[in-house]
């Protein structure tokens, strides 16, 4: 019934727009005359009959368009935050979201700092007002009105207290690193491209991309040995395949499954089992157990099967790369997928293409050079040893994806210690192999142990012993823990029915309503951690940032809740809540709420700067 009402409302809206003028009258005035170097304030008055309402500034959720006032001109040095009267906050059945509205008219105050090098005179500025107006039965389409307004500047130096204003929160990036996608689009095409590029390169610093390094190198070593295609064309197909699948698959999933569709696919237990099986399949091939080839029946389908086999295999690896990377969707991609799920296509598609191009660029080089190495004279012996080492690393990576499935399905078998023990054994075996004590089918006897081979062997042996020390209470490096499943007595289990989880001496709620009950009783703000069982970046934050004494000290003053969006009893509701309330599907994502459910602050994703995260927590405690 609600969906039907929305369709009727949309039809009436378009019909009304063609027959009537907007019921809103916009007028402008200057609050007071100012001097060069002072803050001028433009009053935007919106007049309408009592039956009509326009929507407040910022944060309107998935439905109506928020009002927006923009100012530009030669005398404008910096634009401040536009202020408004307190709106009416109410759930709207038609839009199926909470809206913030002004009924029967309102006014906005738009401040800007006047440049100090202008003399006393009157100057023109341009003021644009975007708004959407509705009543109980219909909504007009969003309307943007632009005005040329004359501002009067008096003589004299700046006065004390006349140069202060609240900074504009509609900037592309706020102090916590949150991205305002609308503001980024308003900046223009090329600034938007630069933002997407920078986000793509920054995402390479996240730990979730590391498992694809050995499989990329090993795959293209074998591609170079098989002489299928030129190294440059293979690398271009691989990088182009990453860009195409990342962009198209993400976009299609957003349109069909919603903003979290890409994360849902990457976190799917069957997909993780498939990726793990693929890694094991390639590892055994690198060990020389068999050669990867296309079945004879498929070869007979085309006389050009050799080239097709190469292209299909390379594109298949690109799709695998994309699936392993979706679990580490950064905030920027999360915002793009939300926009795509709400019907936009141009900016999300441009952003995804540019982002994934930057993300894929280093893997173009990782695909290119191994093929040239495979073509070097006398490369057989050491190159085969390199493939076997890569096989050990791929086998270790496979158990990361198996443990993802274990977490979501709640088996409890591939636990923290089991996976850690498997990794330790694999690293020790790799070290022993390099010493020549283990031979695979294509290996030659190791008659002379070179300094380089001995050194690498020692590294693997020491690393294996280091990993095994974690089984006996030794704390390992945080990067290692980010790939491991959480300890059962500290973390969470997909099959756990408890309303709490425990980590590093901290108690975490699993249900937001229970967290609110505790917060109202204690008066503490609520720290919301949107996380996932398969999210490597989430684990990295938990084992590298959450454990810091200065962070734990602040956590103890808050009610903590973890909302899993890829598994568990309420993951669907948690997905919808993150997308509709905060406009993103990114993981991890952090929010601080008051006991009365007001947003104090948000923090996007993983950070290596602990001071930024502490500042975010302090803003929540001060708020």
C-alpha positions in Angstrom: 0.0 0.0 0.0 2.9 2.3 0.8 4.6 1.6 -2.5 1.3 2.4 -4.3 1.0 5.7 -2.5 4.5 6.6 -3.5 3.7 6.0 -7.2 0.5 8.0 -7.0 2.4 10.8 -5.2 5.1 10.8 -7.8 2.5 11.0 -10.6 0.6 13.8 -9.0 3.8 15.6 -8.3 4.8 15.7 -12.0 1.3 16.6 -13.0 1.1 19.4 -10.5 4.5 20.8 -11.6 3.3 21.2 -15.2 0.1 23.0 -14.2 0.9 25.2 -11.2 3.7 27.4 -10.0 5.6 26.5 -6.9 3.8 27.5 -3.7 7.0 28.8 -2.2 8.1 32.4 -2.4 11.8 33.0 -1.8 13.1 36.4 -0.7 16.6 37.6 0.4 17.9 40.2 2.8 21.2 41.2 4.4 21.2 40.9 8.2 23.5 44.0 8.7 26.1 45.9 6.9 29.7 44.7 7.4 33.2 45.8 6.7 35.9 44.1 4.7 37.3 41.0 6.5 34.0 40.5 8.5 31.3 37.9 8.2 28.2 38.9 6.2 24.9 37.0 6.7 22.3 36.6 4.0 18.7 35.8 5.3 16.8 33.5 3.0 13.1 33.7 3.7 10.8 30.9 2.4 7.1 31.8 2.5 4.2 29.4 1.9 0.8 28.6 3.2 0.5 26.5 6.3 -0.5 23.3 4.4 2.9 23.2 2.7 6.3 22.1 4.1 9.9 22.2 2.8 12.6 20.0 4.1 15.4 21.0 6.4 19.1 21.3 5.7 21.2 18.1 5.6 20.5 14.5 6.5 17.1 13.9 5.0 17.7 10.2 4.5 16.7 8.2 1.5 13.5 10.1 0.5 13.0 13.8 0.1 15.7 16.3 -1.0 17.2 18.4 1.7 17.2 22.2 1.3 20.5 23.7 0.4 21.8 27.3 0.2 24.9 28.1 -1.8 26.7 31.5 -2.1 29.4 32.5 -4.6 30.9 35.8 -5.7 34.1 37.8 -6.0 34.0 39.1 -2.5 33.4 35.7 -0.9 36.5 34.3 0.8 34.9 31.4 2.7 31.3 30.2 3.2 30.1 29.3 6.7 27.6 26.8 7.9 24.0 27.7 7.0 21.7 27.9 10.1 18.0 27.2 10.4 15.2 27.1 12.9 14.5 23.8 14.7 12.7 21.6 12.3 9.8 19.2 13.0 11.2 15.6 13.1 8.7 12.9 12.2 8.5 9.6 10.5 7.0 9.9 7.0 5.0 6.8 5.9 5.2 7.8 2.2 9.0 8.1 2.1 9.4 5.3 4.8 12.0 7.4 6.7 12.2 10.0 9.4 12.1 13.5 7.9 13.0 17.0 9.1 10.6 19.7 7.9 9.6 23.3 8.2 5.8 24.0 7.9 4.2 27.2 6.7 7.5 28.9 5.9 11.0 29.4 7.5 14.2 31.3 7.1 17.9 30.2 6.7 20.9 32.3 7.7 23.8 31.9 5.3 27.1 33.5 6.5 30.2 34.1 4.4 33.5 35.8 5.1 34.1 39.0 3.0 37.6 39.3 1.5 39.7 41.9 3.3 41.1 43.5 0.1 37.8 45.0 -1.1 36.9 48.6 -0.5 33.6 50.0 0.7 30.9 49.7 -2.0 28.1 47.4 -3.1 28.9 44.1 -4.7 26.9 41.4 -6.4 26.9 37.8 -5.2 25.0 34.8 -6.5 22.7 33.0 -4.0 21.1 29.6 -5.0 18.4 27.9 -3.0 17.5 24.3 -3.6 14.3 23.0 -1.9 11.5 20.4 -2.3 8.0 21.3 -1.1 5.2 18.9 -0.2 1.8 18.9 1.4 -0.3 16.0 2.7 -1.2 14.6 -0.7 1.6 15.6 -3.2 5.2 16.7 -3.6 6.7 19.0 -6.2 9.9 18.0 -7.9 13.0 19.6 -6.3 13.4 23.2 -7.4 16.5 25.4 -7.6 16.2 29.2 -7.7 19.1 31.5 -8.3 19.3 35.2 -7.3 21.7 38.0 -7.9 21.9 39.8 -4.6 23.7 43.1 -3.8 25.7 43.2 -0.6 26.7 46.5 1.0 30.2 46.8 2.5 31.1 49.7 4.8 34.4 51.4 5.4 36.7 50.6 8.3 38.9 47.8 9.7 37.4 44.5 10.9 35.8 44.7 14.3 36.4 42.2 17.2 33.9 39.3 17.1 32.7 40.1 13.6 35.0 37.6 11.8 33.9 34.4 13.5 31.5 31.9 12.0 30.9 28.2 12.2 32.7 26.4 9.4 30.7 24.9 6.6 29.9 21.2 7.3 29.0 20.7 3.7 32.6 20.5 2.7 33.8 17.4 0.9 35.7 16.1 3.9 35.0 17.0 7.5 37.5 16.8 10.4 36.8 13.1 11.0 37.3 12.2 7.3 33.7 11.7 6.5 33.0 12.3 2.8 30.0 14.4 1.7 29.2 12.9 -1.7 26.8 15.7 -2.7 29.4 18.3 -1.8 32.0 16.3 -3.8 29.7 16.3 -6.9 29.0 20.1 -6.4 32.8 20.7 -6.6 32.7 19.7 -10.3 33.9 16.9 -12.5 37.7 17.1 -12.1 37.7 17.6 -8.3 35.4 14.6 -8.1 37.8 12.5 -10.3 40.8 13.5 -8.1 38.8 12.5 -5.0 38.0 9.1 -6.5 41.6 8.6 -7.5 42.9 9.5 -4.0 40.4 7.1 -2.4 41.4 4.3 -4.7 45.1 4.7 -3.9 44.4 5.0 -0.1 42.4 1.8 -0.2 45.6 0.0 -1.3 46.9 0.5 2.3 44.1 -1.6 3.7 45.1 -5.2 4.6 42.4 -6.9 2.6 44.4 -6.5 -0.7 47.4 -8.4 0.5 46.1 -12.0 -0.1 45.8 -11.2 -3.8 49.5 -10.3 -4.2 50.9 -13.9 -4.2 48.1 -15.3 -6.3 48.6 -12.5 -8.9 52.3 -13.1 -9.1 52.0 -16.9 -9.2 49.2 -16.8 -11.8 51.2 -14.6 -14.2 54.4 -16.5 -13.7 52.6 -19.6 -15.0 51.0 -17.4 -17.8 54.5 -16.3 -18.8 55.7 -19.9 -18.9 52.8 -21.0 -21.1 53.5 -18.2 -23.6 49.8 -17.4 -23.9 49.5 -13.8 -25.0 52.0 -11.0 -24.7 52.8 -9.9 -21.1 51.5 -6.4 -21.8 48.2 -7.5 -23.2 47.7 -10.0 -20.3 48.4 -7.3 -17.7 46.1 -4.9 -19.5 43.3 -7.5 -19.6 43.8 -8.3 -15.9 43.7 -4.6 -14.8 40.9 -3.8 -17.2 39.0 -6.8 -15.9 39.3 -5.6 -12.3 38.0 -2.2 -13.3 35.1 -3.6 -15.3 34.0 -6.2 -12.8 34.4 -3.9 -9.8 32.4 -1.1 -11.5 29.7 -3.2 -13.3 29.3 -5.9 -10.7 29.1 -3.3 -7.9 26.6 -1.2 -9.8 24.4 -4.2 -10.8 24.4 -5.5 -7.2 23.5 -2.1 -5.9 20.6 -1.9 -8.2 19.3 -5.4 -7.6 20.3 -6.2 -4.0 20.6 -2.7 -2.6 23.6 -0.6 -1.5 25.0 -3.5 0.5 24.7 -6.0 -2.4 28.4 -6.0 -3.1 29.3 -6.7 0.5 26.6 -9.4 0.7 28.1 -11.2 -2.2 31.7 -11.0 -0.9 30.6 -12.1 2.6 28.5 -15.0 1.3 29.8 -18.2 2.8 29.5 -20.1 -0.5 31.5 -17.4 -2.3 34.2 -17.5 0.4 34.3 -21.3 0.1 34.7 -20.9 -3.7 37.6 -18.5 -3.3 39.2 -20.8 -0.7 38.9 -23.7 -3.1 40.3 -21.7 -5.9 43.3 -20.7 -3.8 43.9 -24.4 -2.9 43.5 -25.4 -6.5 46.1 -22.9 -7.7 48.4 -23.8 -4.8 48.4 -27.5 -5.7 49.1 -26.6 -9.3 52.1 -24.5 -8.2 53.4 -27.4 -6.2 53.4 -29.3 -9.5 50.6 -31.8 -8.7 49.0 -31.0 -12.0 48.8 -28.5 -14.8 45.8 -26.1 -15.1 44.3 -26.6 -18.5 41.0 -26.3 -20.3 39.2 -29.6 -20.9 39.6 -31.0 -24.5 35.9 -30.8 -25.2 36.0 -27.0 -24.6 39.2 -26.7 -26.7 37.4 -28.1 -29.7 34.7 -25.3 -29.6 37.0 -22.8 -31.3 40.2 -22.8 -33.4 41.3 -19.8 -31.4 41.0 -21.6 -28.1 44.6 -20.8 -27.1 43.9 -17.0 -27.1 40.4 -17.4 -25.6 41.8 -19.6 -22.8 44.2 -16.9 -21.9 41.7 -14.1 -21.9 39.0 -16.1 -20.0 41.5 -17.2 -17.4 42.8 -13.7 -16.9 39.4 -12.2 -16.6 38.4 -15.0 -14.2 41.3 -13.9 -11.9 40.1 -10.3 -12.2 36.7 -11.4 -10.9 38.3 -13.3 -8.0 40.3 -10.2 -7.1 37.1 -8.1 -7.1 35.3 -10.6 -4.9 38.1 -10.6 -2.3 38.2 -6.8 -2.3 34.5 -6.0 -1.8 34.7 -7.0 1.9 37.0 -4.0 2.4 34.8 -1.5 0.7 35.9 1.9 1.8 33.6 4.8 2.7 33.7 6.3 -0.7 32.6 3.2 -2.5 29.9 2.7 0.2 28.5 6.1 -0.6 28.6 5.4 -4.4 26.7 2.2 -3.9 24.0 3.9 -1.8 23.6 6.5 -4.5 23.3 3.8 -7.2 20.7 1.9 -5.2 18.6 5.1 -5.0 18.5 5.6 -8.8 21.6 7.7 -9.6 23.9 6.3 -12.2 26.3 8.9 -13.7 28.3 10.0 -10.7 28.4 6.5 -9.1 29.6 4.9 -12.3 32.3 7.5 -12.9 33.4 7.2 -9.3 33.6 3.4 -9.4 35.5 3.4 -12.7 38.1 5.9 -11.4 38.3 4.4 -8.0 38.9 0.8 -9.3 41.4 2.1 -11.9 43.6 3.5 -9.1 43.0 0.4 -7.1 44.0 -1.9 -9.9 47.1 0.0 -11.1 49.7 -1.7 -8.9 48.3 -5.1 -9.9 48.9 -4.2 -13.5 52.7 -4.1 -12.7 52.4 -7.3 -10.5 50.9 -9.0 -13.6 53.4 -7.6 -16.1 56.8 -8.3 -14.5 56.4 -12.0 -13.5 55.7 -12.8 -17.2 59.0 -11.2 -18.3 60.8 -13.0 -15.5 59.5 -16.3 -16.7 61.0 -15.6 -20.1 64.5 -15.0 -18.8 67.2 -17.5 -19.8 67.9 -20.2 -17.2 64.9 -19.2 -15.1 63.6 -22.8 -14.6 65.1 -23.7 -11.3 64.7 -20.6 -9.2 61.4 -19.8 -10.9 59.9 -23.1 -9.9 61.0 -22.5 -6.3 59.3 -19.2 -6.5 56.1 -20.8 -7.6 56.2 -23.3 -4.8 56.8 -20.5 -2.2 53.8 -18.7 -3.7 51.8 -22.0 -3.4 52.5 -22.1 0.3 51.3 -18.5 0.7 48.1 -19.2 -1.3 47.4 -22.2 0.8 47.7 -20.0 3.9 45.4 -17.4 2.3 42.8 -20.1 1.6 42.2 -20.7 5.3 41.4 -17.1 5.8 38.4 -17.5 3.5 37.5 -20.9 5.0 37.4 -19.2 8.5 35.1 -16.5 7.0 32.6 -19.2 6.2 33.1 -20.7 9.6 32.3 -17.4 11.3 29.1 -16.7 9.3 27.8 -20.3 9.7 29.0 -20.6 13.3 30.8 -23.9 12.9 33.4 -23.0 15.5 35.9 -25.4 14.0 38.3 -23.2 12.1 39.0 -21.1 15.2 41.7 -18.6 15.9 44.2 -21.2 17.2 43.4 -23.8 14.5 44.0 -21.3 11.6 47.1 -19.9 13.4 48.5 -23.4 13.9 47.9 -24.2 10.2 49.7 -21.0 9.2 52.7 -21.8 11.4 53.0 -25.3 10.0 52.8 -24.0 6.4 55.5 -21.3 7.0 57.9 -23.9 8.6 57.3 -26.3 5.7 58.1 -23.5 3.3 61.4 -22.9 5.1 62.2 -26.6 5.1 61.4 -26.7 1.4 63.9 -23.9 0.6 66.6 -25.8 2.5 66.0 -28.6 0.0 64.6 -31.1 2.4 61.2 -31.3 0.6 61.0 -31.9 -3.2 58.0 -31.4 -5.5 57.5 -33.0 -8.9 59.3 -30.3 -11.0 62.1 -29.6 -8.5 65.8 -30.4 -9.1 68.0 -31.5 -6.3 69.4 -28.6 -4.3 73.1 -29.3 -4.6 74.2 -25.9 -3.4 72.5 -23.6 -0.9 72.9 -20.0 -2.0 73.1 -17.2 0.5 69.8 -15.8 -0.8 67.9 -19.1 -0.6 69.3 -19.8 2.9 68.3 -16.3 4.0 64.8 -16.6 2.7 64.5 -20.0 4.3 65.5 -18.6 7.7 62.9 -15.9 7.4 60.1 -18.5 6.8 61.4 -20.7 9.6 61.6 -17.8 12.1 58.2 -16.5 11.0 56.6 -19.9 11.5 58.1 -20.2 15.0 56.9 -16.6 15.7 53.3 -17.6 14.6 53.4 -20.7 16.8 54.3 -18.6 19.8 50.9 -17.0 19.5 49.4 -20.4 20.5 51.1 -20.0 23.9 50.0 -16.5 24.8 52.6 -14.4 23.0 50.9 -11.4 21.4 51.5 -11.2 17.7 51.6 -8.2 15.4 48.2 -6.6 14.8 48.4 -7.1 11.1 48.5 -10.9 11.6 45.5 -10.8 13.9 43.5 -8.9 11.3 43.5 -11.9 9.0 42.7 -14.4 11.8 39.2 -15.2 13.2 38.7 -13.6 16.6 39.3 -15.8 19.7 36.2 -17.5 20.8 36.4 -16.3 24.4 36.9 -12.7 23.3 35.2 -12.3 20.0 31.9 -13.4 18.5 30.5 -16.4 17.0 27.9 -16.5 14.2 25.9 -19.0 16.1 26.1 -17.4 19.5 22.8 -16.5 21.2 24.3 -14.3 23.9 23.4 -10.7 23.9 27.0 -9.7 24.7 30.4 -10.3 23.2 33.7 -9.7 24.9 37.0 -8.3 23.6 40.0 -7.1 25.6 38.0 -6.8 28.8 35.3 -4.7 27.1 31.6 -5.7 26.9 29.8 -5.2 23.6 26.1 -5.4 23.0 24.9 -7.1 19.9 21.5 -5.4 19.8 21.0 -1.7 19.4 17.8 -1.6 21.4 19.4 -3.2 24.4 22.3 -0.8 24.1 19.8 2.1 24.2 18.2 0.7 27.3 21.6 0.5 29.0 22.6 4.0 27.8 19.4 5.6 29.1 20.0 4.0 32.5 23.7 5.0 32.7 23.5 8.2 30.8 26.5 7.2 28.7 26.7 7.9 24.9 26.5 4.9 22.6 29.4 3.8 20.4 28.1 1.9 17.4 30.5 -0.3 15.5 29.1 -1.4 12.1 31.3 -4.4 11.3 31.3 -7.8 9.5 32.5 -11.3 10.2 34.4 -11.3 6.9 35.7 -7.7 7.2 39.5 -7.7 7.4 39.7 -3.9 8.0 37.3 -4.3 10.9 39.5 -6.9 12.5 42.5 -4.6 12.0 40.8 -1.8 13.9 39.8 -4.1 16.7 43.4 -5.5 17.2 45.4 -2.4 16.5 43.3 0.6 17.7 40.6 -0.7 20.1 43.2 -2.3 22.4 45.1 0.9 23.0 44.9 2.1 26.6 43.9 5.6 25.7 41.1 4.2 23.5 39.9 1.6 26.1 39.8 4.4 28.7 37.3 6.3 26.5 35.3 3.1 25.6 34.8 2.5 29.3 32.8 5.8 29.4 30.5 4.6 26.6 27.9 1.9 25.9 29.4 -0.3 23.2 27.5 -2.1 20.5 28.7 -4.1 17.5 26.2 -4.4 14.6 27.2 -7.2 12.2 25.9 -6.6 8.6 27.0 -9.8 6.9 25.8 -12.5 9.3 24.1 -13.2 12.6 20.4 -13.0 13.6 19.8 -9.3 12.8 22.3 -8.6 10.0 19.6 -7.6 7.5 18.1 -5.0 9.9 21.6 -3.8 10.7 22.4 -3.3 6.9 19.2 -1.4 6.4 19.8 0.8 9.4 23.3 1.8 8.4 22.3 2.6 4.8 19.1 4.5 5.6 20.3 6.3 8.7 23.8 7.1 7.7 23.8 6.8 3.9 26.7 4.3 3.6 27.2 0.6 3.3 31.0 0.8 4.1 32.6 -1.4 6.7 33.8 -0.6 9.3 31.8 2.5 10.1 31.6 4.1 13.5 28.9 6.3 15.0 28.4 7.9 18.5 24.8 8.5 19.6 23.2 10.2 22.6 20.9 8.1 24.8 18.1 10.0 23.0 19.3 8.7 19.6 20.8 11.9 18.3 24.0 11.6 16.2 27.0 13.2 17.9 29.7 12.2 15.5 30.6 9.6 12.8 34.0 8.1 11.7 34.5 6.4 8.4 36.4 3.2 8.2 39.9 2.1 9.0 42.6 4.6 10.1 46.2 4.3 11.0 46.2 7.6 12.8 45.1 6.8 16.4 44.9 10.5 17.3 42.2 11.0 14.7 40.2 8.2 16.3 40.7 9.5 19.8 39.6 13.0 18.7 36.4 11.3 17.3 35.8 9.6 20.7 36.4 12.8 22.6 33.9 14.6 20.5 31.4 12.0 21.4 32.1 12.2 25.1 32.0 16.1 25.1 28.8 16.1 23.1 
